[in-house]
Amino acid sequence: MNVAVEQASDDSIDINGAEYSFANGRVFLVSTKGGKVSADQLDIPIGDADYDAEADRISGLREVQEFL
């Protein structure tokens, strides 16, 4: 199953026909479980640490662990 990112700008992204404003968060959990695409947008601040450190921090958050 493919996830379609149909449009993106500095302010928002369109995932499978639904528009998400980055003002509401920049972390997305996208799933194709059960053959259906779903996207959850999380309002988690992204810090100034390097990419690997931020990815490790975010992946350890409760919301992300529950998704995984």
PQR file of N, CA, C, O and H, with PARSE charges and radii, in Angstrom:
ATOM      1  N   MET A   1       0.846  -1.166   0.000 -0.4000 1.5000
ATOM      2  CA  MET A   1       0.000   0.000   0.000 -0.0000 2.0000
ATOM      3  C   MET A   1       0.896   1.235   0.000  0.5500 1.7000
ATOM      4  O   MET A   1       1.859   1.310   0.764 -0.5500 1.4000
ATOM      5  N   ASN A   2       0.587   2.172  -0.831 -0.4000 1.5000
ATOM      6  CA  ASN A   2       1.360   3.400  -0.943 -0.0000 2.0000
ATOM      7  C   ASN A   2       0.699   4.533  -0.173  0.5500 1.7000
ATOM      8  O   ASN A   2      -0.525   4.661  -0.137 -0.5500 1.4000
ATOM      9  H   ASN A   2      -0.195   2.112  -1.452  0.4000 1.0000
ATOM     10  N   VAL A   3       1.535   5.341   0.434 -0.4000 1.5000
ATOM     11  CA  VAL A   3       1.083   6.550   1.101 -0.0000 2.0000
ATOM     12  C   VAL A   3       1.390   7.703   0.160  0.5500 1.7000
ATOM     13  O   VAL A   3       2.536   7.881  -0.250 -0.5500 1.4000
ATOM     14  H   VAL A   3       2.529   5.238   0.405  0.4000 1.0000
ATOM     15  N   ALA A   4       0.385   8.479  -0.182 -0.4000 1.5000
ATOM     16  CA  ALA A   4       0.569   9.569  -1.138 -0.0000 2.0000
ATOM     17  C   ALA A   4       0.736  10.895  -0.414  0.5500 1.7000
ATOM     18  O   ALA A   4      -0.158  11.347   0.302 -0.5500 1.4000
ATOM     19  H   ALA A   4      -0.546   8.334   0.152  0.4000 1.0000
ATOM     20  N   VAL A   5       1.886  11.506  -0.611 -0.4000 1.5000
ATOM     21  CA  VAL A   5       2.096  12.881  -0.176 -0.0000 2.0000
ATOM     22  C   VAL A   5       1.849  13.710  -1.420  0.5500 1.7000
ATOM     23  O   VAL A   5       2.710  13.823  -2.293 -0.5500 1.4000
ATOM     24  H   VAL A   5       2.612  11.139  -1.192  0.4000 1.0000
ATOM     25  N   GLU A   6       0.659  14.286  -1.486 -0.4000 1.5000
ATOM     26  CA  GLU A   6       0.215  14.930  -2.712 -0.0000 2.0000
ATOM     27  C   GLU A   6       0.670  16.375  -2.840  0.5500 1.7000
ATOM     28  O   GLU A   6       0.809  16.892  -3.949 -0.5500 1.4000
ATOM     29  H   GLU A   6      -0.040  14.194  -0.777  0.4000 1.0000
ATOM     30  N   GLN A   7       0.898  17.015  -1.725 -0.4000 1.5000
ATOM     31  CA  GLN A   7       1.260  18.425  -1.757 -0.0000 2.0000
ATOM     32  C   GLN A   7       1.970  18.759  -0.452  0.5500 1.7000
ATOM     33  O   GLN A   7       1.619  18.235   0.605 -0.5500 1.4000
ATOM     34  H   GLN A   7       0.785  16.595  -0.824  0.4000 1.0000
ATOM     35  N   ALA A   8       2.951  19.617  -0.529 -0.4000 1.5000
ATOM     36  CA  ALA A   8       3.649  20.067   0.668 -0.0000 2.0000
ATOM     37  C   ALA A   8       4.117  21.494   0.447  0.5500 1.7000
ATOM     38  O   ALA A   8       4.431  21.902  -0.672 -0.5500 1.4000
ATOM     39  H   ALA A   8       3.236  20.042  -1.388  0.4000 1.0000
ATOM     40  N   SER A   9       4.157  22.241   1.540 -0.4000 1.5000
ATOM     41  CA  SER A   9       4.661  23.618   1.503 -0.0000 2.0000
ATOM     42  C   SER A   9       5.431  23.858   2.794  0.5500 1.7000
ATOM     43  O   SER A   9       5.647  22.934   3.579 -0.5500 1.4000
ATOM     44  H   SER A   9       3.902  21.910   2.449  0.4000 1.0000
ATOM     45  N   ASP A  10       5.834  25.080   3.004 -0.4000 1.5000
ATOM     46  CA  ASP A  10       6.519  25.418   4.249 -0.0000 2.0000
ATOM     47  C   ASP A  10       5.569  25.341   5.447  0.5500 1.7000
ATOM     48  O   ASP A  10       6.019  25.236   6.588 -0.5500 1.4000
ATOM     49  H   ASP A  10       5.659  25.830   2.366  0.4000 1.0000
ATOM     50  N   ASP A  11       4.258  25.391   5.193 -0.4000 1.5000
ATOM     51  CA  ASP A  11       3.269  25.464   6.269 -0.0000 2.0000
ATOM     52  C   ASP A  11       2.464  24.197   6.500  0.5500 1.7000
ATOM     53  O   ASP A  11       1.901  24.011   7.579 -0.5500 1.4000
ATOM     54  H   ASP A  11       3.893  25.476   4.266  0.4000 1.0000
ATOM     55  N   SER A  12       2.400  23.306   5.485 -0.4000 1.5000
ATOM     56  CA  SER A  12       1.537  22.138   5.626 -0.0000 2.0000
ATOM     57  C   SER A  12       1.961  21.022   4.677  0.5500 1.7000
ATOM     58  O   SER A  12       2.804  21.197   3.798 -0.5500 1.4000
ATOM     59  H   SER A  12       2.858  23.457   4.608  0.4000 1.0000
ATOM     60  N   ILE A  13       1.339  19.870   4.896 -0.4000 1.5000
ATOM     61  CA  ILE A  13       1.565  18.709   4.037 -0.0000 2.0000
ATOM     62  C   ILE A  13       0.225  18.016   3.831  0.5500 1.7000
ATOM     63  O   ILE A  13      -0.610  17.996   4.736 -0.5500 1.4000
ATOM     64  H   ILE A  13       0.654  19.727   5.611  0.4000 1.0000
ATOM     65  N   ASP A  14       0.017  17.455   2.665 -0.4000 1.5000
ATOM     66  CA  ASP A  14      -1.199  16.717   2.332 -0.0000 2.0000
ATOM     67  C   ASP A  14      -0.831  15.239   2.263  0.5500 1.7000
ATOM     68  O   ASP A  14      -0.033  14.833   1.418 -0.5500 1.4000
ATOM     69  H   ASP A  14       0.695  17.470   1.930  0.4000 1.0000
ATOM     70  N   ILE A  15      -1.408  14.441   3.148 -0.4000 1.5000
ATOM     71  CA  ILE A  15      -1.158  13.006   3.184 -0.0000 2.0000
ATOM     72  C   ILE A  15      -2.457  12.295   2.849  0.5500 1.7000
ATOM     73  O   ILE A  15      -3.424  12.364   3.607 -0.5500 1.4000
ATOM     74  H   ILE A  15      -2.055  14.771   3.835  0.4000 1.0000
ATOM     75  N   ASN A  16      -2.475  11.616   1.716 -0.4000 1.5000
ATOM     76  CA  ASN A  16      -3.657  10.870   1.252 -0.0000 2.0000
ATOM     77  C   ASN A  16      -4.932  11.706   1.290  0.5500 1.7000
ATOM     78  O   ASN A  16      -5.989  11.217   1.688 -0.5500 1.4000
ATOM     79  H   ASN A  16      -1.689  11.560   1.100  0.4000 1.0000
ATOM     80  N   GLY A  17      -4.831  12.951   0.881 -0.4000 1.5000
ATOM     81  CA  GLY A  17      -6.006  13.800   0.761 -0.0000 2.0000
ATOM     82  C   GLY A  17      -6.358  14.597   2.004  0.5500 1.7000
ATOM     83  O   GLY A  17      -7.285  15.406   1.966 -0.5500 1.4000
ATOM     84  H   GLY A  17      -3.972  13.349   0.558  0.4000 1.0000
ATOM     85  N   ALA A  18      -5.650  14.392   3.096 -0.4000 1.5000
ATOM     86  CA  ALA A  18      -5.906  15.164   4.320 -0.0000 2.0000
ATOM     87  C   ALA A  18      -4.766  16.154   4.526  0.5500 1.7000
ATOM     88  O   ALA A  18      -3.594  15.781   4.477 -0.5500 1.4000
ATOM     89  H   ALA A  18      -4.897  13.735   3.127  0.4000 1.0000
ATOM     90  N   GLU A  19      -5.113  17.405   4.755 -0.4000 1.5000
ATOM     91  CA  GLU A  19      -4.096  18.435   4.954 -0.0000 2.0000
ATOM     92  C   GLU A  19      -3.766  18.577   6.436  0.5500 1.7000
ATOM     93  O   GLU A  19      -4.659  18.643   7.282 -0.5500 1.4000
ATOM     94  H   GLU A  19      -6.065  17.708   4.795  0.4000 1.0000
ATOM     95  N   TYR A  20      -2.482  18.623   6.734 -0.4000 1.5000
ATOM     96  CA  TYR A  20      -1.981  18.772   8.096 -0.0000 2.0000
ATOM     97  C   TYR A  20      -1.132  20.032   8.169  0.5500 1.7000
ATOM     98  O   TYR A  20      -0.172  20.184   7.414 -0.5500 1.4000
ATOM     99  H   TYR A  20      -1.757  18.569   6.047  0.4000 1.0000
ATOM    100  N   SER A  21      -1.483  20.930   9.072 -0.4000 1.5000
ATOM    101  CA  SER A  21      -0.728  22.158   9.270 -0.0000 2.0000
ATOM    102  C   SER A  21       0.439  21.876  10.213  0.5500 1.7000
ATOM    103  O   SER A  21       0.261  21.261  11.264 -0.5500 1.4000
ATOM    104  H   SER A  21      -2.263  20.807   9.685  0.4000 1.0000
ATOM    105  N   PHE A  22       1.633  22.330   9.832 -0.4000 1.5000
ATOM    106  CA  PHE A  22       2.791  22.135  10.684 -0.0000 2.0000
ATOM    107  C   PHE A  22       2.667  22.900  11.999  0.5500 1.7000
ATOM    108  O   PHE A  22       3.394  22.610  12.950 -0.5500 1.4000
ATOM    109  H   PHE A  22       1.777  22.830   8.978  0.4000 1.0000
ATOM    110  N   ALA A  23       1.765  23.863  12.067 -0.4000 1.5000
ATOM    111  CA  ALA A  23       1.529  24.589  13.317 -0.0000 2.0000
ATOM    112  C   ALA A  23       1.020  23.646  14.406  0.5500 1.7000
ATOM    113  O   ALA A  23       1.132  23.944  15.595 -0.5500 1.4000
ATOM    114  H   ALA A  23       1.175  24.099  11.296  0.4000 1.0000
ATOM    115  N   ASN A  24       0.461  22.508  13.997 -0.4000 1.5000
ATOM    116  CA  ASN A  24      -0.077  21.520  14.939 -0.0000 2.0000
ATOM    117  C   ASN A  24       0.914  20.409  15.254  0.5500 1.7000
ATOM    118  O   ASN A  24       0.567  19.453  15.948 -0.5500 1.4000
ATOM    119  H   ASN A  24       0.369  22.265  13.031  0.4000 1.0000
ATOM    120  N   GLY A  25       2.139  20.516  14.757 -0.4000 1.5000
ATOM    121  CA  GLY A  25       3.167  19.512  15.020 -0.0000 2.0000
ATOM    122  C   GLY A  25       3.838  19.066  13.745  0.5500 1.7000
ATOM    123  O   GLY A  25       3.256  19.130  12.662 -0.5500 1.4000
ATOM    124  H   GLY A  25       2.422  21.292  14.193  0.4000 1.0000
ATOM    125  N   ARG A  26       5.071  18.612  13.887 -0.4000 1.5000
ATOM    126  CA  ARG A  26       5.854  18.192  12.728 -0.0000 2.0000
ATOM    127  C   ARG A  26       6.260  16.735  12.782  0.5500 1.7000
ATOM    128  O   ARG A  26       7.053  16.279  11.958 -0.5500 1.4000
ATOM    129  H   ARG A  26       5.544  18.560  14.767  0.4000 1.0000
ATOM    130  N   VAL A  27       5.726  15.998  13.745 -0.4000 1.5000
ATOM    131  CA  VAL A  27       6.010  14.568  13.848 -0.0000 2.0000
ATOM    132  C   VAL A  27       4.754  13.816  13.426  0.5500 1.7000
ATOM    133  O   VAL A  27       3.665  14.064  13.945 -0.5500 1.4000
ATOM    134  H   VAL A  27       5.082  16.368  14.415  0.4000 1.0000
ATOM    135  N   PHE A  28       4.917  12.899  12.482 -0.4000 1.5000
ATOM    136  CA  PHE A  28       3.788  12.131  11.956 -0.0000 2.0000
ATOM    137  C   PHE A  28       4.052  10.648  12.117  0.5500 1.7000
ATOM    138  O   PHE A  28       5.147  10.164  11.827 -0.5500 1.4000
ATOM    139  H   PHE A  28       5.801  12.698  12.061  0.4000 1.0000
ATOM    140  N   LEU A  29       3.048   9.935  12.579 -0.4000 1.5000
ATOM    141  CA  LEU A  29       3.090   8.484  12.639 -0.0000 2.0000
ATOM    142  C   LEU A  29       2.132   7.997  11.565  0.5500 1.7000
ATOM    143  O   LEU A  29       0.920   8.187  11.670 -0.5500 1.4000
ATOM    144  H   LEU A  29       2.159  10.328  12.814  0.4000 1.0000
ATOM    145  N   VAL A  30       2.679   7.368  10.528 -0.4000 1.5000
ATOM    146  CA  VAL A  30       1.874   6.936   9.386 -0.0000 2.0000
ATOM    147  C   VAL A  30       1.866   5.421   9.345  0.5500 1.7000
ATOM    148  O   VAL A  30       2.915   4.782   9.423 -0.5500 1.4000
ATOM    149  H   VAL A  30       3.664   7.214  10.442  0.4000 1.0000
ATOM    150  N   SER A  31       0.687   4.855   9.225 -0.4000 1.5000
ATOM    151  CA  SER A  31       0.526   3.407   9.227 -0.0000 2.0000
ATOM    152  C   SER A  31      -0.297   2.961   8.022  0.5500 1.7000
ATOM    153  O   SER A  31      -1.166   3.690   7.543 -0.5500 1.4000
ATOM    154  H   SER A  31      -0.165   5.373   9.163  0.4000 1.0000
ATOM    155  N   THR A  32      -0.014   1.771   7.548 -0.4000 1.5000
ATOM    156  CA  THR A  32      -0.841   1.131   6.515 -0.0000 2.0000
ATOM    157  C   THR A  32      -1.410  -0.178   7.057  0.5500 1.7000
ATOM    158  O   THR A  32      -1.728  -1.088   6.291 -0.5500 1.4000
ATOM    159  H   THR A  32       0.692   1.179   7.937  0.4000 1.0000
ATOM    160  N   LYS A  33      -1.532  -0.265   8.354 -0.4000 1.5000
ATOM    161  CA  LYS A  33      -2.033  -1.466   9.010 -0.0000 2.0000
ATOM    162  C   LYS A  33      -3.443  -1.803   8.517  0.5500 1.7000
ATOM    163  O   LYS A  33      -4.300  -0.927   8.400 -0.5500 1.4000
ATOM    164  H   LYS A  33      -1.273   0.474   8.976  0.4000 1.0000
ATOM    165  N   GLY A  34      -3.661  -3.069   8.235 -0.4000 1.5000
ATOM    166  CA  GLY A  34      -4.969  -3.510   7.774 -0.0000 2.0000
ATOM    167  C   GLY A  34      -5.333  -3.004   6.397  0.5500 1.7000
ATOM    168  O   GLY A  34      -6.505  -3.014   6.020 -0.5500 1.4000
ATOM    169  H   GLY A  34      -2.965  -3.781   8.330  0.4000 1.0000
ATOM    170  N   GLY A  35      -4.327  -2.553   5.630 -0.4000 1.5000
ATOM    171  CA  GLY A  35      -4.587  -2.073   4.282 -0.0000 2.0000
ATOM    172  C   GLY A  35      -5.192  -0.685   4.228  0.5500 1.7000
ATOM    173  O   GLY A  35      -5.630  -0.238   3.168 -0.5500 1.4000
ATOM    174  H   GLY A  35      -3.375  -2.545   5.936  0.4000 1.0000
ATOM    175  N   LYS A  36      -5.220   0.002   5.362 -0.4000 1.5000
ATOM    176  CA  LYS A  36      -5.785   1.350   5.411 -0.0000 2.0000
ATOM    177  C   LYS A  36      -4.706   2.331   5.874  0.5500 1.7000
ATOM    178  O   LYS A  36      -3.985   2.068   6.836 -0.5500 1.4000
ATOM    179  H   LYS A  36      -4.864  -0.361   6.223  0.4000 1.0000
ATOM    180  N   VAL A  37      -4.610   3.446   5.186 -0.4000 1.5000
ATOM    181  CA  VAL A  37      -3.633   4.472   5.550 -0.0000 2.0000
ATOM    182  C   VAL A  37      -4.212   5.351   6.653  0.5500 1.7000
ATOM    183  O   VAL A  37      -5.331   5.853   6.550 -0.5500 1.4000
ATOM    184  H   VAL A  37      -5.196   3.659   4.405  0.4000 1.0000
ATOM    185  N   SER A  38      -3.420   5.524   7.711 -0.4000 1.5000
ATOM    186  CA  SER A  38      -3.802   6.467   8.763 -0.0000 2.0000
ATOM    187  C   SER A  38      -2.570   7.277   9.136  0.5500 1.7000
ATOM    188  O   SER A  38      -1.446   6.777   9.088 -0.5500 1.4000
ATOM    189  H   SER A  38      -2.511   5.117   7.795  0.4000 1.0000
ATOM    190  N   ALA A  39      -2.789   8.517   9.503 -0.4000 1.5000
ATOM    191  CA  ALA A  39      -1.699   9.391   9.914 -0.0000 2.0000
ATOM    192  C   ALA A  39      -2.100  10.083  11.202  0.5500 1.7000
ATOM    193  O   ALA A  39      -3.180  10.665  11.300 -0.5500 1.4000
ATOM    194  H   ALA A  39      -3.702   8.923   9.542  0.4000 1.0000
ATOM    195  N   ASP A  40      -1.219  10.012  12.187 -0.4000 1.5000
ATOM    196  CA  ASP A  40      -1.410  10.722  13.444 -0.0000 2.0000
ATOM    197  C   ASP A  40      -0.344  11.803  13.527  0.5500 1.7000
ATOM    198  O   ASP A  40       0.845  11.528  13.365 -0.5500 1.4000
ATOM    199  H   ASP A  40      -0.341   9.539  12.107  0.4000 1.0000
ATOM    200  N   GLN A  41      -0.769  13.019  13.776 -0.4000 1.5000
ATOM    201  CA  GLN A  41       0.134  14.153  13.890 -0.0000 2.0000
ATOM    202  C   GLN A  41       0.347  14.434  15.375  0.5500 1.7000
ATOM    203  O   GLN A  41      -0.608  14.568  16.141 -0.5500 1.4000
ATOM    204  H   GLN A  41      -1.735  13.243  13.907  0.4000 1.0000
ATOM    205  N   LEU A  42       1.620  14.520  15.765 -0.4000 1.5000
ATOM    206  CA  LEU A  42       1.947  14.763  17.159 -0.0000 2.0000
ATOM    207  C   LEU A  42       2.568  16.141  17.327  0.5500 1.7000
ATOM    208  O   LEU A  42       3.435  16.545  16.552 -0.5500 1.4000
ATOM    209  H   LEU A  42       2.396  14.411  15.143  0.4000 1.0000
ATOM    210  N   ASP A  43       2.121  16.846  18.335 -0.4000 1.5000
ATOM    211  CA  ASP A  43       2.666  18.169  18.644 -0.0000 2.0000
ATOM    212  C   ASP A  43       3.824  17.997  19.617  0.5500 1.7000
ATOM    213  O   ASP A  43       3.726  18.336  20.797 -0.5500 1.4000
ATOM    214  H   ASP A  43       1.417  16.518  18.965  0.4000 1.0000
ATOM    215  N   ILE A  44       4.913  17.466  19.097 -0.4000 1.5000
ATOM    216  CA  ILE A  44       6.122  17.215  19.878 -0.0000 2.0000
ATOM    217  C   ILE A  44       7.180  18.191  19.394  0.5500 1.7000
ATOM    218  O   ILE A  44       7.498  18.221  18.205 -0.5500 1.4000
ATOM    219  H   ILE A  44       4.993  17.191  18.139  0.4000 1.0000
ATOM    220  N   PRO A  45       7.727  18.987  20.302 -0.5600 1.5000
ATOM    221  CA  PRO A  45       8.761  19.924  19.875  0.2800 2.0000
ATOM    222  C   PRO A  45       9.991  19.178  19.349  0.5500 1.7000
ATOM    223  O   PRO A  45      10.392  18.152  19.896 -0.5500 1.4000
ATOM    224  N   ILE A  46      10.563  19.704  18.303 -0.4000 1.5000
ATOM    225  CA  ILE A  46      11.804  19.165  17.758 -0.0000 2.0000
ATOM    226  C   ILE A  46      12.909  20.101  18.211  0.5500 1.7000
ATOM    227  O   ILE A  46      12.886  21.298  17.926 -0.5500 1.4000
ATOM    228  H   ILE A  46      10.236  20.538  17.858  0.4000 1.0000
ATOM    229  N   GLY A  47      13.870  19.543  18.917 -0.4000 1.5000
ATOM    230  CA  GLY A  47      14.931  20.355  19.500 -0.0000 2.0000
ATOM    231  C   GLY A  47      16.037  20.688  18.515  0.5500 1.7000
ATOM    232  O   GLY A  47      15.962  20.379  17.326 -0.5500 1.4000
ATOM    233  H   GLY A  47      13.888  18.570  19.148  0.4000 1.0000
ATOM    234  N   ASP A  48      17.059  21.323  19.048 -0.4000 1.5000
ATOM    235  CA  ASP A  48      18.192  21.763  18.246 -0.0000 2.0000
ATOM    236  C   ASP A  48      19.330  20.751  18.212  0.5500 1.7000
ATOM    237  O   ASP A  48      20.367  21.018  17.605 -0.5500 1.4000
ATOM    238  H   ASP A  48      17.121  21.574  20.014  0.4000 1.0000
ATOM    239  N   ALA A  49      19.161  19.604  18.846 -0.4000 1.5000
ATOM    240  CA  ALA A  49      20.212  18.584  18.850 -0.0000 2.0000
ATOM    241  C   ALA A  49      20.410  18.048  17.429  0.5500 1.7000
ATOM    242  O   ALA A  49      19.592  18.291  16.542 -0.5500 1.4000
ATOM    243  H   ALA A  49      18.318  19.387  19.339  0.4000 1.0000
ATOM    244  N   ASP A  50      21.497  17.322  17.232 -0.4000 1.5000
ATOM    245  CA  ASP A  50      21.716  16.771  15.892 -0.0000 2.0000
ATOM    246  C   ASP A  50      20.623  15.753  15.562  0.5500 1.7000
ATOM    247  O   ASP A  50      19.903  15.294  16.449 -0.5500 1.4000
ATOM    248  H   ASP A  50      22.161  17.124  17.953  0.4000 1.0000
ATOM    249  N   TYR A  51      20.510  15.416  14.308 -0.4000 1.5000
ATOM    250  CA  TYR A  51      19.419  14.571  13.800 -0.0000 2.0000
ATOM    251  C   TYR A  51      19.316  13.257  14.556  0.5500 1.7000
ATOM    252  O   TYR A  51      18.227  12.883  14.991 -0.5500 1.4000
ATOM    253  H   TYR A  51      21.094  15.790  13.587  0.4000 1.0000
ATOM    254  N   ASP A  52      20.440  12.543  14.722 -0.4000 1.5000
ATOM    255  CA  ASP A  52      20.408  11.236  15.381 -0.0000 2.0000
ATOM    256  C   ASP A  52      19.932  11.342  16.823  0.5500 1.7000
ATOM    257  O   ASP A  52      19.157  10.504  17.283 -0.5500 1.4000
ATOM    258  H   ASP A  52      21.324  12.847  14.368  0.4000 1.0000
ATOM    259  N   ALA A  53      20.389  12.368  17.543 -0.4000 1.5000
ATOM    260  CA  ALA A  53      19.977  12.549  18.935 -0.0000 2.0000
ATOM    261  C   ALA A  53      18.481  12.846  19.018  0.5500 1.7000
ATOM    262  O   ALA A  53      17.798  12.322  19.898 -0.5500 1.4000
ATOM    263  H   ALA A  53      21.019  13.049  17.170  0.4000 1.0000
ATOM    264  N   GLU A  54      17.967  13.673  18.120 -0.4000 1.5000
ATOM    265  CA  GLU A  54      16.536  13.990  18.117 -0.0000 2.0000
ATOM    266  C   GLU A  54      15.706  12.771  17.727  0.5500 1.7000
ATOM    267  O   GLU A  54      14.658  12.521  18.322 -0.5500 1.4000
ATOM    268  H   GLU A  54      18.522  14.098  17.405  0.4000 1.0000
ATOM    269  N   ALA A  55      16.161  12.016  16.742 -0.4000 1.5000
ATOM    270  CA  ALA A  55      15.437  10.804  16.339 -0.0000 2.0000
ATOM    271  C   ALA A  55      15.380   9.810  17.497  0.5500 1.7000
ATOM    272  O   ALA A  55      14.338   9.199  17.736 -0.5500 1.4000
ATOM    273  H   ALA A  55      17.013  12.219  16.259  0.4000 1.0000
ATOM    274  N   ASP A  56      16.484   9.645  18.214 -0.4000 1.5000
ATOM    275  CA  ASP A  56      16.504   8.755  19.378 -0.0000 2.0000
ATOM    276  C   ASP A  56      15.560   9.241  20.466  0.5500 1.7000
ATOM    277  O   ASP A  56      14.833   8.444  21.057 -0.5500 1.4000
ATOM    278  H   ASP A  56      17.330  10.142  18.020  0.4000 1.0000
ATOM    279  N   ARG A  57      15.565  10.541  20.735 -0.4000 1.5000
ATOM    280  CA  ARG A  57      14.698  11.096  21.778 -0.0000 2.0000
ATOM    281  C   ARG A  57      13.228  10.915  21.421  0.5500 1.7000
ATOM    282  O   ARG A  57      12.430  10.476  22.249 -0.5500 1.4000
ATOM    283  H   ARG A  57      16.156  11.189  20.255  0.4000 1.0000
ATOM    284  N   ILE A  58      12.879  11.252  20.195 -0.4000 1.5000
ATOM    285  CA  ILE A  58      11.479  11.164  19.775 -0.0000 2.0000
ATOM    286  C   ILE A  58      11.017   9.715  19.721  0.5500 1.7000
ATOM    287  O   ILE A  58       9.890   9.416  20.116 -0.5500 1.4000
ATOM    288  H   ILE A  58      13.528  11.609  19.522  0.4000 1.0000
ATOM    289  N   SER A  59      11.862   8.814  19.242 -0.4000 1.5000
ATOM    290  CA  SER A  59      11.460   7.408  19.147 -0.0000 2.0000
ATOM    291  C   SER A  59      11.239   6.783  20.523  0.5500 1.7000
ATOM    292  O   SER A  59      10.550   5.768  20.631 -0.5500 1.4000
ATOM    293  H   SER A  59      12.777   9.057  18.921  0.4000 1.0000
ATOM    294  N   GLY A  60      11.809   7.368  21.571 -0.4000 1.5000
ATOM    295  CA  GLY A  60      11.616   6.851  22.915 -0.0000 2.0000
ATOM    296  C   GLY A  60      10.400   7.398  23.630  0.5500 1.7000
ATOM    297  O   GLY A  60      10.093   6.948  24.733 -0.5500 1.4000
ATOM    298  H   GLY A  60      12.368   8.192  21.483  0.4000 1.0000
ATOM    299  N   LEU A  61       9.695   8.355  23.043 -0.4000 1.5000
ATOM    300  CA  LEU A  61       8.512   8.934  23.682 -0.0000 2.0000
ATOM    301  C   LEU A  61       7.379   7.922  23.761  0.5500 1.7000
ATOM    302  O   LEU A  61       7.246   7.059  22.893 -0.5500 1.4000
ATOM    303  H   LEU A  61       9.944   8.721  22.146  0.4000 1.0000
ATOM    304  N   ARG A  62       6.571   8.028  24.794 -0.4000 1.5000
ATOM    305  CA  ARG A  62       5.467   7.085  25.043 -0.0000 2.0000
ATOM    306  C   ARG A  62       4.553   6.943  23.819  0.5500 1.7000
ATOM    307  O   ARG A  62       4.223   5.828  23.416 -0.5500 1.4000
ATOM    308  H   ARG A  62       6.678   8.728  25.499  0.4000 1.0000
ATOM    309  N   GLU A  63       4.144   8.078  23.230 -0.4000 1.5000
ATOM    310  CA  GLU A  63       3.228   8.036  22.095 -0.0000 2.0000
ATOM    311  C   GLU A  63       3.802   7.242  20.928  0.5500 1.7000
ATOM    312  O   GLU A  63       3.092   6.488  20.263 -0.5500 1.4000
ATOM    313  H   GLU A  63       4.412   8.984  23.558  0.4000 1.0000
ATOM    314  N   VAL A  64       5.082   7.421  20.694 -0.4000 1.5000
ATOM    315  CA  VAL A  64       5.735   6.729  19.585 -0.0000 2.0000
ATOM    316  C   VAL A  64       5.899   5.247  19.922  0.5500 1.7000
ATOM    317  O   VAL A  64       5.662   4.395  19.066 -0.5500 1.4000
ATOM    318  H   VAL A  64       5.659   8.034  21.234  0.4000 1.0000
ATOM    319  N   GLN A  65       6.295   4.930  21.136 -0.4000 1.5000
ATOM    320  CA  GLN A  65       6.452   3.539  21.541 -0.0000 2.0000
ATOM    321  C   GLN A  65       5.116   2.785  21.457  0.5500 1.7000
ATOM    322  O   GLN A  65       5.086   1.627  21.041 -0.5500 1.4000
ATOM    323  H   GLN A  65       6.488   5.622  21.832  0.4000 1.0000
ATOM    324  N   GLU A  66       4.024   3.432  21.848 -0.4000 1.5000
ATOM    325  CA  GLU A  66       2.708   2.790  21.734 -0.0000 2.0000
ATOM    326  C   GLU A  66       2.359   2.512  20.282  0.5500 1.7000
ATOM    327  O   GLU A  66       1.755   1.483  19.975 -0.5500 1.4000
ATOM    328  H   GLU A  66       4.049   4.372  22.186  0.4000 1.0000
ATOM    329  N   PHE A  67       2.731   3.416  19.386 -0.4000 1.5000
ATOM    330  CA  PHE A  67       2.477   3.235  17.958 -0.0000 2.0000
ATOM    331  C   PHE A  67       3.272   2.053  17.415  0.5500 1.7000
ATOM    332  O   PHE A  67       2.762   1.254  16.629 -0.5500 1.4000
ATOM    333  H   PHE A  67       3.221   4.252  19.635  0.4000 1.0000
ATOM    334  N   LEU A  68       4.534   1.954  17.847 -0.4000 1.5000
ATOM    335  CA  LEU A  68       5.406   0.887  17.357 -0.0000 2.0000
ATOM    336  C   LEU A  68       4.955  -0.443  17.879  0.5500 1.7000
ATOM    337  O   LEU A  68       5.568  -1.466  17.573 -0.5500 1.4000
ATOM    338  H   LEU A  68       4.948   2.603  18.486  0.4000 1.0000
TER
END
